[in-house]
């Protein structure tokens, strides 16, 4: 946010007569949210896939213990389905991040996504 306040477009908006709060909401916050949103999407994807390890370390029943039992029993169908589920969840998270980025930043057009 502090870096965005030093940008030329913020000074231009302030020079045109926008209040500090209006400049914050209309210009600064929108541009500062895009990297935060991107990092949040990456972290959420890592959190989803990291549950497999956490469930096994703490002996929590879930997808992690299911996939390890399936690997030990050589049950490839269960392993494939769990991997497909995790991949689908990551794709959905990335899609939501892309759509929210396009909503937040009007410079991103539909053909850029």
Secondary structure, DSSP 8 states (H G I E B T S, - for coil): -HHHHTSHHHHHHHHTT--HHHHIIIIIHHHHHHHHHHHHHHHHHHHHHHHHHHHHHTT--SHHHHHHHHHHTT-HHHHHHHHHHHHHHHHHHHHHHHHHHHHH-TTS-GGG-
